[in-house]
Amino acid sequence: MLELPPNYTAVIEERGFTTVENVISLAEVEALQTAIERALIESRDDTSVRDRGGVYAIRNVTEVVPEIRALHRHPRIAQLVAPILGDHALLVRGLMFDKSPKSNWGIFWHQDLSIAVRQREDVPEFGPWSVKAGIQHVQPPPDILQTMLTVRLHLDDCMESNGALRVLPGSHRSSRLNMFESEKLQQTTAPVTCSVRVGGAVMMRPLLLHSSHRATDIARRRVIHLEFSAGPLPEPLQWYSADKITSLTNK
Ligand SMILES: O=C(O)CCC(=O)C(=O)O
């Protein structure tokens, strides 16, 4: 069993994020690294593998790497997700972010506002729509995002120097922010750098303001970003993928 930090659910509620070390073993990390390398070789011309000099993200990594999709069945992932979203939580999207000397990038403060869905359905309060790597994406109303949790699983040690995620604690509580509200929080909230060792994870609410710097050293930084939701979307909308977690109670 995984040792969760004290007040795990209260901390995520209050601050919008927390970190947990040793979620998966080094052997599991290596198996995932190998599976990703294989997928990158096999899908060289695939638009889901975006390129800026080198590969820096695999957009639909749960489709491309079956070993990553299978993480919804991992008991320790269920242990992280079920206390926050309940026993019927679904893995609804997976991305892989890579920072390396070949592809060093940063991203400014933002909230994760888009979800991936099976097909476009015009439902009130859902929009705007966009297509990314051939998949329909939409901005849902904030109450959908408030019942989601992202688990960022680290396949390398990740420190300030290799571009760790930075977050503004508590910013998820302000719902969807406009530019002025976001700037105000950037000026008034002290950022926290989420340093995590290989095999550890950052859990965060998608509405938490987050950013990351370009790496200043050459250490690679691979992160598997898994988005979970508490349940299905309002009909007729459907998550692009929806794999139920295997929690200790719904095996
Ligand atoms: O992995 C990172 O450093 C940030 C990625 C991110 O937040 C995004 O692309 O939305």
The ligand as an SDF file (V2000), in Angstrom:
LIG
                    3D

 10  9  0  0  0  0  0  0  0  0999 V2000
    4.7140   19.6000  -18.0560 O   0  0  0  0  0  0  0  0  0  0  0  0
    4.7640   20.8100  -17.8930 C   0  0  0  0  0  0  0  0  0  0  0  0
    5.7730   21.3560  -17.4760 O   0  0  0  0  0  0  0  0  0  0  0  0
    3.5710   21.6780  -18.1460 C   0  0  0  0  0  0  0  0  0  0  0  0
    2.7090   21.1780  -19.2330 C   0  0  0  0  0  0  0  0  0  0  0  0
    1.3830   21.8510  -19.2060 C   0  0  0  0  0  0  0  0  0  0  0  0
    0.9420   22.3170  -18.2310 O   0  0  0  0  0  0  0  0  0  0  0  0
    0.5710   21.9790  -20.4040 C   0  0  0  0  0  0  0  0  0  0  0  0
    1.0730   21.8220  -21.5240 O   0  0  0  0  0  0  0  0  0  0  0  0
   -0.6280   22.2890  -20.2200 O   0  0  0  0  0  0  0  0  0  0  0  0
  1  2  2  0
  2  3  1  0
  2  4  1  0
  4  5  1  0
  5  6  1  0
  6  7  2  0
  6  8  1  0
  8  9  2  0
  8 10  1  0
M  END
$$$$
